């Protein structure tokens, strides 16, 4: 809902809270982000056989450690499993024009993950839509290496 | 297990607290809840609070809130970086240990100081999700659409839930919004994050709530009809949205089972559902019968104070048992994206 509106009644000042640390991604997510830097998607096979993207260091059901032998390449295209529309993007969002958030199930995966879809308009969005990634020019190992997903060619 | 009861409940909510800081919001609430408990302040042996330093934008901001309870002479005190409902859980455990017989629990949140959308995005997976900065309304909308497309409900069901809560909120002086709109009127309004409209999203506000707990004999000595906690449990689902079935809430199902919701009748349910579809998912997960009064306060849709709203659900059930209006009820609190973590508390009168 609407928030952060300036109030007329009270004095206020900007306070920026930062988290100025660098942290290790660990052995599994490191592979996922290294993969993104190579324009590839890496998932992992869970104990129940499902392929999870992003890969999990620990099984979401059994909590057992999932080793590097569970890693598997998936995608790069996939389908939208659910979505919503962002009519007014903020400066932090991946697009500066209206776009969709979607859970995207990559080909070969069993668990979808969140990313943006540049659909052009809300009427073009639907569950089941096939999408493909648009990569940044110089990937750096970040979820933002994928600019967004767009309708498959 | 020791018998533990809620003796009293107090709350404060406002759309926006522009003048008062957290301590100033809390002080009258704490004073009121202690006065209504029948216990002297000096007889309260433990104090536990729930709040988020991210809302205040200062590390250890919760320590300052102790000014509202008075920490001299020194008191035994603890804090959870969670909703006050989880602070109540800690206090309940503390009483179970036998170390103390009474506790003051409070939760507070003043989200107007920052941008709640951005702050909640920072509670998501820091590598895979937060860098995208999805708004909480958007995350909820992904779950709402999955729920609708599974065939469990429709946008009309969402509007029906919203209309009922808004009508109920008219008799709640602590509600931030209320209304008498028809379902069709609500459905004619624009989306905020499709399929969710403004009335399907929480009326966020600032405020605080507090509860006093006491064990068996102490509770009976000061209250004719304490609201006994007959079961309390909390469970968590994996954080990743993609690894769970968003159309149901397994952690709430498990917590409800462990808390014993189904052991007897339910007169009233207060469900922490800041988004319309969440009420339907949770109602099913908790096993709330159709005969129960659900969210007679108007619920989290009509007044959503971060870190206090879950404790308020417990308080809203407890105060109706204390007054004799209800005999047995279930209160629920939630945290995390798309109902990741859930607490269930069953309360009964004698």
Interface residues (C-beta under 8 A of the other chain):
Chain A: X1 X3 X4 X7 X9 X10 X15 X17 X25 X29 X32 X33 X46 X50 X52 X53 X54 X56 X60 X61 X81 X82 X83 X84 X85 X86 X87 X90 X92 X93 X94 X101 X102 X103 X105 X111 X112 X113 X114 X115 X116 X122 X127 X142 X143 X144
Chain B: X16 X18 X19 X54 X57 X58 X111 X112 X114 X115 X116 X117 X118 X127 X128 X129 X131 X132 X133 X134 X135 X137 X138 X141 X142 X143 X144 X145 X146 X149 X191 X192 X193 X194 X195 X196 X198 X201 X202 X203 X204 X238 X240 X241 X242 X243 X244 X246
